[in-house]
Each structure stands twice: as structure tokens, then as C-alpha cells.
Amino acid sequence: ALALADGAVEASPFSGDAVEAARNAGANEFFTAPGRLIILAVLDERDRFFAELERLLNVPAAVDPRYLAMDPTFAVLRDDARFDRILARVQVPITLPDSPAPGE
């Protein structure tokens, strides 16, 4: 499963279709296929999970922090200090690097 997820992420970089790339890489309840982040959680690949979470956290459509906090898939990872530390850096609302902040 992880090899297939890695292949899907590599096949659709963010420089191409950003929504597709986010779907393949992330964890979002609106998508029917699990992203690589979900697979890393299930396999308890903590170092890769947290590196990927840090990379995706503020990418629109990749990760929903509320989903990470509630879904039992991620329960085993919530006791790791990196979980709260990374989620504390989420931007609300999430904005693209080249777009103005809301209200500007």
C-alpha cells in the first residue's frame, strides 16, 4: 500500500495539479481513497508521517487538522509530542504562499 501511495504522490507533484497532489499525499475526509499520510499512520511509520504532516499541514485540501484530531486512524500518533507541536502551526485560514491574506 505504501509503495502505491508513494508512486501516486510522485506521479502528481504539487507543481502540476495541486488538488490531485494534495489528495494523494494527505489526509482529508472528503476523499474516498486514502492518501499517503493515512497509510503512514496505519503502518505506524512515525518519522515519515510527521515529516509528511509538516510538509502538508498548510497546503490547501491536503490535511484537515480537525480530521487528524478526531479520526481513530491517528489515535496511536497523538501521544507523540510532534503531533501537537506540528498542529499548533496550522494557519487559519490556510492561504497559498502567493495569495493575499483574507481581507487584504
Secondary structure, DSSP 8 states (H G I E B T S, - for coil): -HHHHHHHHHHS-TTS-HHHHHHHHSB-TT-SS--HHHHHHHTT-HHHHHHHHHHHTTSTTTB-HHHHHH-GGGGGGTTSHHHHHHHTT--SS---TTS--TT-
